Amino acid sequence: MTSIMTNNSAMSALATLRSINADMESTQSRISSGYRVNSAADNSAYWSIATTMRSDNQALSTVKDALGLGAAKVDTAYTGMNASIEVVSEIKNKLLAAKEPGVDKTKINKEITELKNQLSSIAESASFSGENWLQNETTTAAGTKSIVGGFNRDSSGQVSITTLDVNVTSLTLIGADNESLGILTKDVDANALDPDATTTTARNYYLIDTGSTTGTPASGTAISLTASTTDQQVTDMVRAVDSMLSSMTDAASNLGAVNKRISMQEDFVSNLMSTIDKGIGRLVDADMNEESTRLKALQTQQQLGIQALSIANANSQNVLSLFR
């Protein structure tokens, strides 16, 4: 039946054209944005996963920055510790030279005094971002410093933050307000270091005097030379300095280990961020080759749909020829 009231062919062609236009709009959106899942309406599951992982990746970027800051602090402390080791080694050499017969101990002591001043300068200068791990200006132990090292999300969606811990107490060279907290300011018992000791009486020595009377001030003898300093006293001083040097070497080794751990964690976080980016891309990125091919096909379909609609509309005009 031919009807001028209802043009079924035109209605069918119009519906097809609307569908083609909708598909073309979707394809153009993907091409312009680069995403096949650009909103929750496109695919709520993938959009949710991608949004969460993008947020986690931003958190990992902050973790990477924190690791860089922590690495700078560790590097600063290591540089100061390494320089201090060299100075303390020089002090030990000067003390050994003082055992030579006929040596002017007072002149050697002037050199030792300047080396002590250099140690104080190094410890005071080894500061980064307001933190100094080599000089403690409080009456309590420095404790442990934590460096943010990771951001984790478990299978239930709960997040946690991992840290790299550094025992700063063992790194303290100078206890400015509590001399017992510093490797160079606390008392070291030379008697305990003497393999030939016949008594238990302590023979305490310290290297640097901060002048502090708070906390626990050193009560032993300062490592310094006078004309009347005996060879036994010099030997005790060498033992005390060597003990300090050993503690500093251990501290430097720990700093080196932490520095290596931070470097490895930085590499891991960088690789993890790249992997997460790739995973997000697989979920939501548009395949531009596929989309460009689809666009070409839809453009052709659109042209054909317009032509089909035009033909369907022309059918109604053909009815007029029946009344001529």
DOMARZA-373316 format. One record per residue (C-alpha): y, z, x; residue in one letter. Coordinates in steps of 0.001 Angstrom, whole numbers, plus 524288, in hexadecimal, padded with zeros to 5 digits. Example, Ala and Ser with C-alpha at 12.3 -4.5 7.8 and 13.67 -1.06 7.14 Angstrom:
2
<node><y>7EE6C</y><z>81E78</z><x>8300C</x><r>a</r></node>
<node><y>7FBDC</y><z>81BE4</z><x>83566</x><r>s</r></node>
This chain:
324
<node><y>80000</y><z>80000</z><x>80000</x><r>m</r></node>
<node><y>80D78</y><z>7FC4C</z><x>804AB</x><r>t</r></node>
<node><y>817EB</y><z>80657</z><x>80175</x><r>s</r></node>
<node><y>82658</y><z>8067C</z><x>80465</x><r>i</r></node>
<node><y>826F0</y><z>81543</z><x>801B1</x><r>m</r></node>
<node><y>81D08</y><z>8196F</z><x>80BDB</x><r>t</r></node>
<node><y>81BB3</y><z>8120E</z><x>8188F</x><r>n</r></node>
<node><y>80F40</y><z>817A2</z><x>81E59</x><r>n</r></node>
<node><y>80FC1</y><z>80EDB</z><x>82A3B</x><r>s</r></node>
<node><y>81DAD</y><z>81309</z><x>82D7D</x><r>a</r></node>
<node><y>81A31</y><z>82179</z><x>82BA7</x><r>m</r></node>
<node><y>80E71</y><z>82022</z><x>834AF</x><r>s</r></node>
<node><y>8165E</y><z>818DE</z><x>83EE2</x><r>a</r></node>
<node><y>82135</y><z>82318</z><x>83E0E</x><r>l</r></node>
<node><y>8179C</y><z>82E66</z><x>83FEA</x><r>a</r></node>
<node><y>811DA</y><z>8279E</z><x>84BC9</x><r>t</r></node>
<node><y>81F6A</y><z>82547</z><x>8515D</x><r>l</r></node>
<node><y>82311</y><z>83395</z><x>84F61</x><r>r</r></node>
<node><y>816D2</y><z>837D6</z><x>8568F</x><r>s</r></node>
<node><y>819D1</y><z>82E82</z><x>861C7</x><r>i</r></node>
<node><y>827DD</y><z>8336C</z><x>8628E</x><r>n</r></node>
<node><y>8231D</y><z>84193</z><x>862FF</x><r>a</r></node>
<node><y>819A4</y><z>83E6C</z><x>86DFD</x><r>d</r></node>
<node><y>82456</y><z>83729</z><x>8753B</x><r>m</r></node>
<node><y>82D9A</y><z>842AF</z><x>873E5</x><r>e</r></node>
<node><y>82321</y><z>84BBD</z><x>8796F</x><r>s</r></node>
<node><y>82060</y><z>84271</z><x>884B3</x><r>t</r></node>
<node><y>82ECE</y><z>840E9</z><x>887DD</x><r>q</r></node>
<node><y>8303B</y><z>84FBC</z><x>887E8</x><r>s</r></node>
<node><y>8251D</y><z>850E6</z><x>891AA</x><r>r</r></node>
<node><y>82AF9</y><z>8466A</z><x>89A5D</x><r>i</r></node>
<node><y>8388D</y><z>84C67</z><x>89A20</x><r>s</r></node>
<node><y>83405</y><z>85A74</z><x>89C5F</x><r>s</r></node>
<node><y>8283D</y><z>857BC</z><x>8A4F5</x><r>g</r></node>
<node><y>81FFA</y><z>8610B</z><x>89CC0</x><r>y</r></node>
<node><y>81563</y><z>85E20</z><x>892F3</x><r>r</r></node>
<node><y>8162F</y><z>86C70</z><x>88EAA</x><r>v</r></node>
<node><y>824B3</y><z>86F60</z><x>88DFA</x><r>n</r></node>
<node><y>82494</y><z>87981</z><x>88330</x><r>s</r></node>
<node><y>81B38</y><z>8826C</z><x>87C11</x><r>a</r></node>
<node><y>81A7D</y><z>87856</z><x>87120</x><r>a</r></node>
<node><y>8142F</y><z>86E89</z><x>87A5A</x><r>d</r></node>
<node><y>808D7</y><z>87760</z><x>87E30</x><r>n</r></node>
<node><y>80ABF</y><z>885EC</z><x>87C1C</x><r>s</r></node>
<node><y>7FF78</y><z>88A23</z><x>88502</x><r>a</r></node>
<node><y>80378</y><z>881D5</z><x>890A1</x><r>y</r></node>
<node><y>811E3</y><z>884F8</z><x>88E9D</x><r>w</r></node>
<node><y>80EE7</y><z>89397</z><x>88EA1</x><r>s</r></node>
<node><y>806C4</y><z>892C4</z><x>89B0F</x><r>i</r></node>
<node><y>810DB</y><z>88A61</z><x>8A1F9</x><r>a</r></node>
<node><y>81C27</y><z>89347</z><x>89E1F</x><r>t</r></node>
<node><y>81503</y><z>89F59</z><x>8A302</x><r>t</r></node>
<node><y>81122</y><z>898F4</z><x>8AFC1</x><r>m</r></node>
<node><y>81EFC</y><z>8940D</z><x>8B217</x><r>r</r></node>
<node><y>823CA</y><z>8A1FC</z><x>8B074</x><r>s</r></node>
<node><y>81962</y><z>8A6CF</z><x>8B9F1</x><r>d</r></node>
<node><y>81D43</y><z>89C5D</z><x>8C3A7</x><r>n</r></node>
<node><y>82B51</y><z>8A10B</z><x>8C314</x><r>q</r></node>
<node><y>82653</y><z>8AEC2</z><x>8C5C8</x><r>a</r></node>
<node><y>81EAB</y><z>8A992</z><x>8D172</x><r>l</r></node>
<node><y>82B1A</y><z>8A331</z><x>8D671</x><r>s</r></node>
<node><y>83185</y><z>8B091</z><x>8D635</x><r>t</r></node>
<node><y>825AA</y><z>8B63F</z><x>8DD2C</x><r>v</r></node>
<node><y>82746</y><z>8ABE6</z><x>8E7AD</x><r>k</r></node>
<node><y>83575</y><z>8AFF0</z><x>8E970</x><r>d</r></node>
<node><y>8315A</y><z>8BE3D</z><x>8EA56</x><r>a</r></node>
<node><y>82744</y><z>8BAC5</z><x>8F4AD</x><r>l</r></node>
<node><y>831D2</y><z>8B3C6</z><x>8FC65</x><r>g</r></node>
<node><y>83A76</y><z>8BFD1</z><x>8FBB6</x><r>l</r></node>
<node><y>82F14</y><z>8C882</z><x>8FFB5</x><r>g</r></node>
<node><y>82BC1</y><z>8BF86</z><x>90B06</x><r>a</r></node>
<node><y>839D1</y><z>8C063</z><x>90FC6</x><r>a</r></node>
<node><y>8392E</y><z>8CF48</z><x>90F8F</x><r>k</r></node>
<node><y>82C43</y><z>8CF52</z><x>916DE</x><r>v</r></node>
<node><y>83173</y><z>8C591</z><x>920DC</x><r>d</r></node>
<node><y>83D89</y><z>8CDDD</z><x>9230D</x><r>t</r></node>
<node><y>83582</y><z>8DA2C</z><x>92507</x><r>a</r></node>
<node><y>82C06</y><z>8D31A</z><x>92E09</x><r>y</r></node>
<node><y>83715</y><z>8CD7C</z><x>93633</x><r>t</r></node>
<node><y>83D01</y><z>8DAFB</z><x>937BA</x><r>g</r></node>
<node><y>82FDC</y><z>8E12E</z><x>93AA8</x><r>m</r></node>
<node><y>82C61</y><z>8D6E6</z><x>944BB</x><r>n</r></node>
<node><y>8397F</y><z>8D873</z><x>94B94</x><r>a</r></node>
<node><y>837D4</y><z>8E73F</z><x>94B72</x><r>s</r></node>
<node><y>82A5B</y><z>8E623</z><x>95190</x><r>i</r></node>
<node><y>8303A</y><z>8DEB2</z><x>95CEC</x><r>e</r></node>
<node><y>83ABB</y><z>8E91E</z><x>95ECB</x><r>v</r></node>
<node><y>83100</y><z>8F466</z><x>95E1C</x><r>v</r></node>
<node><y>82847</y><z>8ED42</z><x>967D5</x><r>s</r></node>
<node><y>833F7</y><z>8EC78</z><x>970ED</x><r>e</r></node>
<node><y>83660</y><z>8FB0E</z><x>96F40</x><r>i</r></node>
<node><y>82849</y><z>8FDBE</z><x>97302</x><r>k</r></node>
<node><y>82A01</y><z>8F555</z><x>97F1C</x><r>n</r></node>
<node><y>83647</y><z>8FCDA</z><x>982D5</x><r>k</r></node>
<node><y>82F19</y><z>909B6</z><x>9816D</x><r>l</r></node>
<node><y>82404</y><z>904D2</z><x>989EB</x><r>l</r></node>
<node><y>82DFB</y><z>900B5</z><x>99429</x><r>a</r></node>
<node><y>83379</y><z>90E85</z><x>993F9</x><r>a</r></node>
<node><y>826B6</y><z>9137E</z><x>999DA</x><r>k</r></node>
<node><y>82963</y><z>90C4D</z><x>9A666</x><r>e</r></node>
<node><y>82D18</y><z>915AC</z><x>9B15B</x><r>p</r></node>
<node><y>83B83</y><z>915B3</z><x>9B4C4</x><r>g</r></node>
<node><y>83FDA</y><z>90EA8</z><x>9A848</x><r>v</r></node>
<node><y>84CDF</y><z>912ED</z><x>9A271</x><r>d</r></node>
<node><y>84881</y><z>91798</z><x>99512</x><r>k</r></node>
<node><y>85669</y><z>918F4</z><x>99005</x><r>t</r></node>
<node><y>85904</y><z>90A78</z><x>991EA</x><r>k</r></node>
<node><y>84C63</y><z>906F9</z><x>98B11</x><r>i</r></node>
<node><y>8505A</y><z>91012</z><x>98007</x><r>n</r></node>
<node><y>85CF2</y><z>9085D</z><x>97E16</x><r>k</r></node>
<node><y>854B9</y><z>8FC33</z><x>97BCB</x><r>e</r></node>
<node><y>84BDE</y><z>903A8</z><x>9728C</x><r>i</r></node>
<node><y>857C0</y><z>90881</z><x>96B00</x><r>t</r></node>
<node><y>85C7F</y><z>8FA9A</z><x>96900</x><r>e</r></node>
<node><y>84EF8</y><z>8F66D</z><x>964B9</x><r>l</r></node>
<node><y>84EF3</y><z>90173</z><x>95ABD</x><r>k</r></node>
<node><y>85C06</y><z>8FCB3</z><x>955A3</x><r>n</r></node>
<node><y>8563F</y><z>8EF27</z><x>9546F</x><r>q</r></node>
<node><y>84ADB</y><z>8F483</z><x>94C8E</x><r>l</r></node>
<node><y>85447</y><z>8FB4B</z><x>94340</x><r>s</r></node>
<node><y>85BFC</y><z>8EEB0</z><x>941D0</x><r>s</r></node>
<node><y>84FD0</y><z>8E6AE</z><x>93EF0</x><r>i</r></node>
<node><y>84AC4</y><z>8F02F</z><x>934C0</x><r>a</r></node>
<node><y>857FF</y><z>8F0F9</z><x>92E0C</x><r>e</r></node>
<node><y>859BD</y><z>8E235</z><x>92DD6</x><r>s</r></node>
<node><y>84C32</y><z>8DEB4</z><x>9289F</x><r>a</r></node>
<node><y>850EC</y><z>8DE1A</z><x>91A94</x><r>s</r></node>
<node><y>84F40</y><z>8D37A</z><x>9106C</x><r>f</r></node>
<node><y>854BD</y><z>8D394</z><x>9029E</x><r>s</r></node>
<node><y>85885</y><z>8E1D5</z><x>9042B</x><r>g</r></node>
<node><y>84B01</y><z>8E64C</z><x>9085C</x><r>e</r></node>
<node><y>847EB</y><z>8EB94</z><x>915CC</x><r>n</r></node>
<node><y>839A4</y><z>8EE7F</z><x>91853</x><r>w</r></node>
<node><y>83B96</y><z>8F338</z><x>92651</x><r>l</r></node>
<node><y>845CC</y><z>8FDB1</z><x>923DB</x><r>q</r></node>
<node><y>84431</y><z>907F0</z><x>91957</x><r>n</r></node>
<node><y>850E7</y><z>90E49</z><x>91536</x><r>e</r></node>
<node><y>84ACC</y><z>917DC</z><x>90BAA</x><r>t</r></node>
<node><y>843A0</y><z>924A6</z><x>90D8B</x><r>t</r></node>
<node><y>83742</y><z>91F98</z><x>906FD</x><r>t</r></node>
<node><y>82D3F</y><z>915AC</z><x>90B8A</x><r>a</r></node>
<node><y>83056</y><z>90783</z><x>90865</x><r>a</r></node>
<node><y>8234F</y><z>905EA</z><x>90181</x><r>g</r></node>
<node><y>81E05</y><z>8F8D0</z><x>8FD31</x><r>t</r></node>
<node><y>8262C</y><z>8ECDF</z><x>8FA12</x><r>k</r></node>
<node><y>82092</y><z>8E2EE</z><x>8F09A</x><r>s</r></node>
<node><y>822C4</y><z>8D44F</z><x>8F0F8</x><r>i</r></node>
<node><y>82020</y><z>8CCBD</z><x>8E46B</x><r>v</r></node>
<node><y>814C6</y><z>8C3E7</z><x>8E7D3</x><r>g</r></node>
<node><y>80F38</y><z>8BE39</z><x>8DB58</x><r>g</r></node>
<node><y>8102D</y><z>8BC87</z><x>8CC95</x><r>f</r></node>
<node><y>80354</y><z>8BC5E</z><x>8C521</x><r>n</r></node>
<node><y>7FF3A</y><z>8BA0A</z><x>8B70E</x><r>r</r></node>
<node><y>7F17E</y><z>8BDDA</z><x>8B2E3</x><r>d</r></node>
<node><y>7E8E4</y><z>8B7D5</z><x>8A869</x><r>s</r></node>
<node><y>7EE85</y><z>8C0CD</z><x>89DEA</x><r>s</r></node>
<node><y>7FC6A</y><z>8BCBF</z><x>8A116</x><r>g</r></node>
<node><y>80036</y><z>8C95C</z><x>8A7E6</x><r>q</r></node>
<node><y>808BF</y><z>8C7C1</z><x>8B3F8</x><r>v</r></node>
<node><y>808D3</y><z>8CF7E</z><x>8C097</x><r>s</r></node>
<node><y>8107D</y><z>8CF1E</z><x>8CD41</x><r>i</r></node>
<node><y>809F6</y><z>8D083</z><x>8DA82</x><r>t</r></node>
<node><y>81121</y><z>8D5BC</z><x>8E656</x><r>t</r></node>
<node><y>80FBC</y><z>8D5D4</z><x>8F50B</x><r>l</r></node>
<node><y>811CF</y><z>8E3A5</z><x>8FA07</x><r>d</r></node>
<node><y>817C6</y><z>8E71C</z><x>90734</x><r>v</r></node>
<node><y>816CA</y><z>8F4E4</z><x>90CAD</x><r>n</r></node>
<node><y>824BC</y><z>8F665</z><x>911A0</x><r>v</r></node>
<node><y>82273</y><z>9047E</z><x>915B7</x><r>t</r></node>
<node><y>81A3A</y><z>8FFCD</z><x>92131</x><r>s</r></node>
<node><y>82500</y><z>8F637</z><x>9251F</x><r>l</r></node>
<node><y>8302D</y><z>8FFF7</z><x>92618</x><r>t</r></node>
<node><y>83569</y><z>9009B</z><x>933EB</x><r>l</r></node>
<node><y>840D5</y><z>909C3</z><x>931BF</x><r>i</r></node>
<node><y>84185</y><z>914C0</z><x>927DE</x><r>g</r></node>
<node><y>85036</y><z>915C0</z><x>926DD</x><r>a</r></node>
<node><y>8503A</y><z>921A6</z><x>91DEB</x><r>d</r></node>
<node><y>84289</y><z>92690</z><x>920C9</x><r>n</r></node>
<node><y>83E5B</y><z>9246A</z><x>92EBB</x><r>e</r></node>
<node><y>8301F</y><z>92768</z><x>92BDE</x><r>s</r></node>
<node><y>82F28</y><z>91A96</z><x>92428</x><r>l</r></node>
<node><y>83253</y><z>91164</z><x>92F7D</x><r>g</r></node>
<node><y>8292B</y><z>90CA1</z><x>93A1E</x><r>i</r></node>
<node><y>83401</y><z>90DDF</z><x>94430</x><r>l</r></node>
<node><y>83A53</y><z>91A43</z><x>93EE6</x><r>t</r></node>
<node><y>82EBD</y><z>92306</z><x>93BE7</x><r>k</r></node>
<node><y>827E4</y><z>92C1A</z><x>9456F</x><r>d</r></node>
<node><y>81C5A</y><z>926A7</z><x>94CF2</x><r>v</r></node>
<node><y>81346</y><z>930A6</z><x>95345</x><r>d</r></node>
<node><y>8109E</y><z>92C67</z><x>9613E</x><r>a</r></node>
<node><y>806CE</y><z>9375B</z><x>962B4</x><r>n</r></node>
<node><y>7FE37</y><z>93144</z><x>95831</x><r>a</r></node>
<node><y>7FEF2</y><z>92475</z><x>95FB4</x><r>l</r></node>
<node><y>7FB44</y><z>92AC2</z><x>96CB4</x><r>d</r></node>
<node><y>7ECBD</y><z>928E2</z><x>96F8C</x><r>p</r></node>
<node><y>7ED7F</y><z>933C3</z><x>979A3</x><r>d</r></node>
<node><y>7F47C</y><z>93DBF</z><x>97113</x><r>a</r></node>
<node><y>7EF74</y><z>94B99</z><x>972D0</x><r>t</r></node>
<node><y>7F75D</y><z>951E7</z><x>967C5</x><r>t</r></node>
<node><y>7FAFF</y><z>94ECF</z><x>959CB</x><r>t</r></node>
<node><y>80947</y><z>951A1</z><x>95BC6</x><r>t</r></node>
<node><y>8113F</y><z>9463F</z><x>956C8</x><r>a</r></node>
<node><y>81A27</y><z>93ED5</z><x>96001</x><r>r</r></node>
<node><y>8226A</y><z>93743</z><x>95645</x><r>n</r></node>
<node><y>82B67</y><z>92BFB</z><x>959AA</x><r>y</r></node>
<node><y>833E4</y><z>922E1</z><x>951A3</x><r>y</r></node>
<node><y>83B2E</y><z>916A4</z><x>95596</x><r>l</r></node>
<node><y>84749</y><z>915F0</z><x>94CF6</x><r>i</r></node>
<node><y>84F73</y><z>9213A</z><x>947DB</x><r>d</r></node>
<node><y>856DB</y><z>91DEB</z><x>93B5E</x><r>t</r></node>
<node><y>85D96</y><z>92B14</z><x>93B36</x><r>g</r></node>
<node><y>85862</y><z>92DB7</z><x>92D9E</x><r>s</r></node>
<node><y>85615</y><z>93BE2</z><x>929D2</x><r>t</r></node>
<node><y>850E3</y><z>938C5</z><x>91C41</x><r>t</r></node>
<node><y>842C9</y><z>935DA</z><x>91914</x><r>g</r></node>
<node><y>83A4E</y><z>93931</z><x>924BD</x><r>t</r></node>
<node><y>841DA</y><z>9375F</z><x>93173</x><r>p</r></node>
<node><y>83A6A</y><z>934D3</z><x>93DF7</x><r>a</r></node>
<node><y>838A7</y><z>9416D</z><x>9458C</x><r>s</r></node>
<node><y>832BC</y><z>93C33</z><x>95215</x><r>g</r></node>
<node><y>83906</y><z>9371E</z><x>95E74</x><r>t</r></node>
<node><y>840E6</y><z>92A9E</z><x>95EDA</x><r>a</r></node>
<node><y>83B41</y><z>92000</z><x>9677F</x><r>i</r></node>
<node><y>84592</y><z>91F73</z><x>97212</x><r>s</r></node>
<node><y>845FB</y><z>9216F</z><x>980BD</x><r>l</r></node>
<node><y>84D91</y><z>92A8B</z><x>98969</x><r>t</r></node>
<node><y>84CDB</y><z>92D13</z><x>997E4</x><r>a</r></node>
<node><y>8443D</y><z>938DA</z><x>99531</x><r>s</r></node>
<node><y>83A74</y><z>931E2</z><x>98C54</x><r>t</r></node>
<node><y>82CC3</y><z>9341B</z><x>991BF</x><r>t</r></node>
<node><y>82224</y><z>929E8</z><x>99338</x><r>d</r></node>
<node><y>81A08</y><z>93105</z><x>98907</x><r>q</r></node>
<node><y>82533</y><z>9301F</z><x>97F52</x><r>q</r></node>
<node><y>826DD</y><z>921AB</z><x>9825C</x><r>v</r></node>
<node><y>8183D</y><z>91FA7</z><x>9800D</x><r>t</r></node>
<node><y>81951</y><z>926B8</z><x>9730E</x><r>d</r></node>
<node><y>824C3</y><z>91E0B</z><x>96F48</x><r>m</r></node>
<node><y>81D04</y><z>911CC</z><x>972CF</x><r>v</r></node>
<node><y>811CA</y><z>9166D</z><x>96A3F</x><r>r</r></node>
<node><y>81AFB</y><z>9193A</z><x>95EE8</x><r>a</r></node>
<node><y>821BD</y><z>90C07</z><x>9601C</x><r>v</r></node>
<node><y>814A3</y><z>90516</z><x>96124</x><r>d</r></node>
<node><y>8104B</y><z>90BEB</z><x>95497</x><r>s</r></node>
<node><y>81CB5</y><z>90742</z><x>94DD6</x><r>m</r></node>
<node><y>81A3E</y><z>8F99C</z><x>952F5</x><r>l</r></node>
<node><y>80C80</y><z>8F9DB</z><x>94D65</x><r>s</r></node>
<node><y>811A6</y><z>8FDD5</z><x>93FF7</x><r>s</r></node>
<node><y>81BCA</y><z>8F30B</z><x>94073</x><r>m</r></node>
<node><y>81197</y><z>8E903</z><x>9443F</x><r>t</r></node>
<node><y>8092C</y><z>8ED02</z><x>938A0</x><r>d</r></node>
<node><y>8150A</y><z>8EBFE</z><x>92FB3</x><r>a</r></node>
<node><y>81841</y><z>8DE67</z><x>934E3</x><r>a</r></node>
<node><y>80A2A</y><z>8DA37</z><x>932B4</x><r>s</r></node>
<node><y>80ADA</y><z>8DED6</z><x>9249D</x><r>n</r></node>
<node><y>8177C</y><z>8D75F</z><x>92297</x><r>l</r></node>
<node><y>8112C</y><z>8CB31</z><x>9282B</x><r>g</r></node>
<node><y>805B1</y><z>8CC9C</z><x>91EDE</x><r>a</r></node>
<node><y>80ED3</y><z>8CE52</z><x>9132D</x><r>v</r></node>
<node><y>816D0</y><z>8C28D</z><x>91777</x><r>n</r></node>
<node><y>80A7C</y><z>8BA40</z><x>917FF</x><r>k</r></node>
<node><y>80656</y><z>8BF10</z><x>90A93</x><r>r</r></node>
<node><y>813A8</y><z>8BBA7</z><x>904DC</x><r>i</r></node>
<node><y>81316</y><z>8AE0C</z><x>90ADC</x><r>s</r></node>
<node><y>8059F</y><z>8ABB7</z><x>90504</x><r>m</r></node>
<node><y>80A19</y><z>8B0BF</z><x>8F7BB</x><r>q</r></node>
<node><y>81609</y><z>8A7DA</z><x>8F805</x><r>e</r></node>
<node><y>80D45</y><z>89C19</z><x>8FA78</x><r>d</r></node>
<node><y>80417</y><z>8A04D</z><x>8EF99</x><r>f</r></node>
<node><y>80F2D</y><z>8A23C</z><x>8E5C6</x><r>v</r></node>
<node><y>814DA</y><z>894E1</z><x>8E926</x><r>s</r></node>
<node><y>8079D</y><z>88E53</z><x>8E745</x><r>n</r></node>
<node><y>80542</y><z>895E9</z><x>8DAB9</x><r>l</r></node>
<node><y>8125B</y><z>8919D</z><x>8D51B</x><r>m</r></node>
<node><y>80F13</y><z>88373</z><x>8D82D</x><r>s</r></node>
<node><y>801AF</y><z>884C7</z><x>8D1DC</x><r>t</r></node>
<node><y>80772</y><z>88ADB</z><x>8C596</x><r>i</r></node>
<node><y>81175</y><z>87FE1</z><x>8C4CD</x><r>d</r></node>
<node><y>80680</y><z>875EF</z><x>8C58D</x><r>k</r></node>
<node><y>7FEE3</y><z>87D15</z><x>8BAFD</x><r>g</r></node>
<node><y>80AA8</y><z>87D6D</z><x>8B1F5</x><r>i</r></node>
<node><y>80CDA</y><z>86EF7</z><x>8B476</x><r>g</r></node>
<node><y>7FEFB</y><z>86BA7</z><x>8B078</x><r>r</r></node>
<node><y>80120</y><z>872B3</z><x>8A388</x><r>l</r></node>
<node><y>80E86</y><z>86E00</z><x>89F58</x><r>v</r></node>
<node><y>8133F</y><z>862A8</z><x>8A7C4</x><r>d</r></node>
<node><y>81369</y><z>85507</z><x>8A1D4</x><r>a</r></node>
<node><y>80BF7</y><z>84A01</z><x>8A84E</x><r>d</r></node>
<node><y>8171C</y><z>8406D</z><x>8AA23</x><r>m</r></node>
<node><y>80E03</y><z>834D5</z><x>8AC3B</x><r>n</r></node>
<node><y>8071B</y><z>837C6</z><x>89F8D</x><r>e</r></node>
<node><y>813AD</y><z>83A57</z><x>89815</x><r>e</r></node>
<node><y>81A3F</y><z>82DD6</z><x>89CD0</x><r>s</r></node>
<node><y>80E55</y><z>82600</z><x>8988A</x><r>t</r></node>
<node><y>80E54</y><z>82CCD</z><x>88B52</x><r>r</r></node>
<node><y>81CDF</y><z>82A15</z><x>889B0</x><r>l</r></node>
<node><y>81ACF</y><z>81B8E</z><x>88C16</x><r>k</r></node>
<node><y>80FD5</y><z>81B65</z><x>88209</x><r>a</r></node>
<node><y>817F3</y><z>822DC</z><x>87809</x><r>l</r></node>
<node><y>82379</y><z>819C3</z><x>879E7</x><r>q</r></node>
<node><y>81A7C</y><z>80E4E</z><x>876EA</x><r>t</r></node>
<node><y>814D0</y><z>8155C</z><x>86B1E</x><r>q</r></node>
<node><y>8227C</y><z>81884</z><x>86668</x><r>q</r></node>
<node><y>8267E</y><z>80A43</z><x>866E5</x><r>q</r></node>
<node><y>81A2E</y><z>8066B</z><x>85FB1</x><r>l</r></node>
<node><y>81C60</y><z>8111D</z><x>855AB</x><r>g</r></node>
<node><y>82A38</y><z>80C7B</z><x>85324</x><r>i</r></node>
<node><y>824F3</y><z>7FEA4</z><x>85184</x><r>q</r></node>
<node><y>81A61</y><z>8034C</z><x>84824</x><r>a</r></node>
<node><y>82476</y><z>80AC5</z><x>84012</x><r>l</r></node>
<node><y>82D04</y><z>7FED2</z><x>83FAE</x><r>s</r></node>
<node><y>821AE</y><z>7F685</z><x>83AB1</x><r>i</r></node>
<node><y>81E11</y><z>800BA</z><x>83076</x><r>a</r></node>
<node><y>82BFC</y><z>8012E</z><x>82B75</x><r>n</r></node>
<node><y>82C5D</y><z>7F261</z><x>82AFB</x><r>a</r></node>
<node><y>820BD</y><z>7F257</z><x>821A7</x><r>n</r></node>
<node><y>8293E</y><z>7F7D3</z><x>816D0</x><r>s</r></node>
<node><y>832C9</y><z>7ECBA</z><x>818A8</x><r>q</r></node>
<node><y>827AF</y><z>7E30C</z><x>816C8</x><r>n</r></node>
<node><y>8262E</y><z>7E7A3</z><x>808AA</x><r>v</r></node>
<node><y>83325</y><z>7E11E</z><x>8056B</x><r>l</r></node>
<node><y>82D10</y><z>7D3C5</z><x>807A0</x><r>s</r></node>
<node><y>82453</y><z>7D612</z><x>7FBEE</x><r>l</r></node>
<node><y>8303C</y><z>7D639</z><x>7F2D0</x><r>f</r></node>
<node><y>8368E</y><z>7C990</z><x>7F746</x><r>r</r></node>
